[in-house]
């Protein structure tokens, strides 16, 4: 076959240092896939149609294909090709095996140390928080919570995803700054969460870098992207990364092991960038409201019923803290005292409670949020201005 020239890891979409494993079916994929060790295509049965990679596959050991029909541009294998009786490998370009020289690029690294920081951030549910570049000890994200990263470098000892629908925004033109974004995380716990999104805004996907170092025990370093969207470059040389259940990858992943499949797909970010195209996905929505770390600390440390922003034009976040779990009701009423919405009628958690208030066909004016529990009866005035953004 003609030589596959790879100058550096920027030319790759998937690069597994020891293993890349595909679990068909997967959608049409575009980009070069490299395994520093073996490469596997495994399936439980032959699927209708084809499993196609519009690009090259390179394996530094053997290539295994079981119960799969695989279509690629070029295939280069340092070892042997193992096909069962139910499989086919179709190449549109060239094929070689038992090659003496596979030109693998140097694997990207994640060499950084734990930072000395006492800053812990707990992002409440349904909240968007802007974090300035710098050092963080721990960041916990909850249901529907979002973090904005701006140009610069972040060093985080522990990043925890505690619920579904978490978004990390890599905004390369935020707060009057422009440039690339580097997020360096030692311990990253996805905790089997789903619908995660790493979204690049106002820039190129190749300039949104997420590095995961992990522990020295490679068996402990496992992260998964389940029904996710990834518009970033993930560098995790000590980690096993699983990409499943219709995940869409518009970047690159470089990991110790990669498991890819279940109707997922990838598209080579560099081709998109060179064409001047950044994927426009419906999930790339504008920010409704953004907390700073100072705002967040005030909410977490205050027991009072409050709302931010207020006045508000789209929606507002209502919050309060309770000393212990108790039964209660949180509701919204208009100026006449008529109840128009019940946000919660049941058990309220000990600690921080948050509720998003967003109502269509709401008239401009004053409304009231009421908190009633066995120990508290409070009211907070809300001002709705439809033209305020």
N, C-alpha and C positions, 0 to 999 in steps of 0.2 A: 504494500500500500504506500501511498505518498506519506511523507513524514508529517506527523502532527506536531506543529511547533507551539510550544507553551513557554512563554518567556517568564511569567510570574503568576502568582495566584489570582491576580486580577482577571486573568483570562478564563477562569473556571467558574462554574455555577455550584457544583457539589464536589467536595474534595474530602474523602475519608482517609485518615492516616493509616488505619489498619483494615477497614472493611466498609463497603457500601452495599447495602441490601435493598433491593426493590421488591415490593409486594404488590404485584399487579392486581386489579387494573389501575392504571394511572392515566391522566389526561395527556394530550400532546405536550411534550416538554421541549424546550429549546435551550441548548447550552452544552458545554463540555463537562463530562463527569469523569473524575479520576479517583481511583482507589489505590492507596499505597500498599494495600494487601490484596485480598481477594475481592471479587465483585460477584454478587448473587442476584438472580432474578427468580423469585419463588412465588408459586401460586398454588391454589388448591384445585383449580380446574382451568381448562381452556375457556377463555372468555370470547364472546362475540366481538369482532372487530380486531384492532391491533393495539399494541402498546408501543408507542413510537417516541423515540428521542431524536429530535431534529438537531443532531450534533454528534460528537464523538464520545466514545467510551474508552477508557484506558485503565487496565488493571496491571498492577505490578506483580501479581501472582496468577491465580487461576480464575477463570470465568465459569460460573455454574448457572445453567438455565434449566429449570424444571417446570413443566406444565405451563409454558409461556411461549407466546409468539412475540419476538422482539425485533423491532425495525430501528436501525441506526444509520448514520452517515458512514462513519468509519469505526472500526474496532481494532485496538492494539492490545495484545495480551503478552505479558512476560512469560506466563506458564502455559497451561493447556486449556482448551475449551471442553467443557463437560456438558453435553446435551442429552436429555432423556429422550425416549421414543416419541414423546408427545410435544416436543418443542422445536422451534425454528429460530435461527438467527439470520436476519436478512440485512445485508449492508448495501447501501447505495453507492458507497465510495470504494473503500478497500478494507482488507482484513489481513492481519498477521498474528501468529502465535509463536511461542517459544522464541520470542525476540530477545536478543542479547542486551539491548539498550532501550530502556523506556525513559525518555527525558522528563522525569518528574521535577517540578519546580520545588524550591524550598518551602516547607510548610510554614504558614504564618504562626506566630507565637502570641502568647498572652502572659508575658513576663512582667508582673507587677505585684507589689506586696500589699499586705493589709494596711489600711490607713488608720492613723490615730485620730478618731473623731467620736464625739459624744452625741452627734446629731442623729436622732431617730425620727423618722417621718411615718406617721400612720395616715394614709389617705382614705377618708371616709367614703362610703358608697355614694355613687352618683356625683362625684366631686372631681373637678379638674384643678390640678395644682402645678404651678410653674416652679421648677427647681433650678436655681442658679448653678452654673458649673462650680465644682468644688468637691469636698470630701464628705461622705455620709457613712455612718455606721450601719444603719438598717433602714430599709424602706419597705413598708407593708402596703399592698394595694388590695382593696376590697371590691365588691360587686360594682360593675360599671364605673370604676374609678379610672382616672386618666392622669398621666404625667406629661408635661411638656419639657423636653430637653432643648436647649438653645446652643448655638455654636460655642465650642469649648470642650474641656475635658472633665469627666465625672469619674470619681473613684468611690465605689460602693462596696462595703464589706459583705452585706447580705441584702438580696432583693427577693421578696416573697410575694407570689401571686396567691391570694387567699380565696378568690372566687372567679366567676366567669366574666367575660366581656370587659377585659382590661385593655386599655390602649396606651401605648408609649408613642408620643409624637416626637419625631426628630425634625424640628422646625429650623431650617438652615437660614432663615431670615426673620428672627424674632427679637423683639425688644431692641430694635435698632442695631443689631449685630448680624453679620453674615459670615458664613464659613462652614467648615466640616464639624461633625459632632462625634466625639469618642466617649463611649460609656463603658467603663471597666468594672466588672463585677466579679467578686471572688466566689461567693455562694449564691446560686440562682435556683430557687425552688418554684417550679411551675405547678406542683401539687395536682396534676391531672386536670387542671382547669381547661376550659374550652373558649373558643371565639376570641383568642388573643389577637391583637393587631399591633404591629410595629409599622408606623406610617411615616414616610418621608414627605415633608411639605417644603415648598419653595426652594427646591434644590435637586441634587442628583442622588439617587439611591446609593451609589458607590461611595458617597461621602457621609453616610450614616453608618457608623461602625459600632457594633456591640460585641465586646470581648468577655468571655466567661473563662475564668481560670480553674475553678473547682478545687477539690482536695487532692492530696497525693494518692489517694485510693481511687483508681479509675472506675472501680465497680460502683462507687457511690455517686458518680457524676452522671446523672441522667436527666434530660429535660425533654419535654414533648410539646409539639404544636399540633393541636387538635382543632380542625375546622378554623384555621387561623389565616391571617394575611400578613405576610412579611415583606416589607419594603425596606430592607436594610441588609447589611453584610454582617453575618454572625460568625465570629471566630472563637471556637471552643475546642482547642487541641487536645484536651484531656476528657472530653465529654462524649457520651452517646446521645445523639439527637434523633428523635423520632418525629416524622412529619406525616400526618395521617388525616383521613376523613375530610377530603376536599380542601385541604390547605392550599393556598396560593402563594408561591414564593416568587417575588420579583427582585431577588437579590442574590446573595451567595451564602452558602453555609460550608464552613471548614471545621470538621470535627474529627475526633478519634474514630467514631463509628457513626454511620448514618443509616437509618431505616426509613425508606420513603415509599409511599403508596397510598392505597385506599382512595382512589379517585382524586389524588392531589396532582399538582402540576407545578413546574417552575419555568421561568422565562429569563433568559440571560440579561442581567441589568445593564451590562456595558453596551450591548447593541442598542438598547433603548436610549441610553444616554448619548451615544454618538449620533443617533438620529434626531437628538433634541427632543425626545419624547419621555415624559415621566407619566406613568400610568395614572389615569384619572378614574378613581374608583368611587362608587357611591358612598363608601364609608368614610371618605375623607371630608368630614363635615367641619364647619367652622366652630370655634369655641363658643359656648354659650356664656360662661363666666369663668374666670380664672382666679384661684386663690394664690397668694404668695405664701411662703413658709410662715411669715409673721401672722397672716390671717389665719392659717391653719392652727398655729399654736394657740391663738386666742380662742378659737372655737373649741379645741380639745381641752383647754384649761378652764373654760367658763361653764358654770352650771346653769346660767340663765337661758331662757328661751330667746332665740334671736334668729335673724334671717340675713342672708347675703346673696346677691346685692339687694339693697333696699334704699330708694325706689328701684324697681326692676321693670324690664321691658319685654323679656322673653320668659324667663323662669327664675325662681329664687330657691336657695337651699335653706331649709329650716332646720335648726339644730338645737340640741340641749343635752345636758348630761344628767344621769341619774345615779344616785349612790348605790342603789340595788335594783334588781329586776322587780317590776310591779305591773299590775294591770292599769291601763290608762287609755285615754282617747285624745287624738290630735285632730283638730278640724279647722276648717276655714269658713268664716261667715262674712256677710256683707254689712253695710252700714246699718241696716234695719235689724240686724241680729239673726237674719235667716241663714241657716247652715247650707252652704252650697257644695261642700266637699269634705269627706272624711278621709284623712290621710292614714289613720291607724286607729283601730278599735280592738285592743287586745293586749297581749304581753309586750311591754317595752323593756328593752335590754338595759342591764346595768352598764354604766359608762356612756359613751357617745351614741346618740340617736340622730339620724339625719333623714329628711324627707324633701323630695323635690316637688315644688308647686308650679305646675304649668297647666294652664286652662285655656282652651280655645274659646272664642266668642265671649271673652271677658270684657266688661266695660271698664274704661279707665276710672280710677278712683281709689278709695280707701277700703281695705279689707282687714280682717282680724284673724290671727291664728290663735287658737285656744288649746292649752295643754291642761288636761284634768287627770289627776291620779289621786290615790288615797292621801298622799302627802302634799300635793301641789295643785294649785288652781291659778294658772297664769294666762295672760293675754298679751299679744304682741301686734302692733299696728303695722300693716303692709301697705305700701303705696305702689299701685300699678300704673305705669305710664307706657302705653303701647309704642310710642315713638322712641323710647329710650333703649339704646343698644349698648 
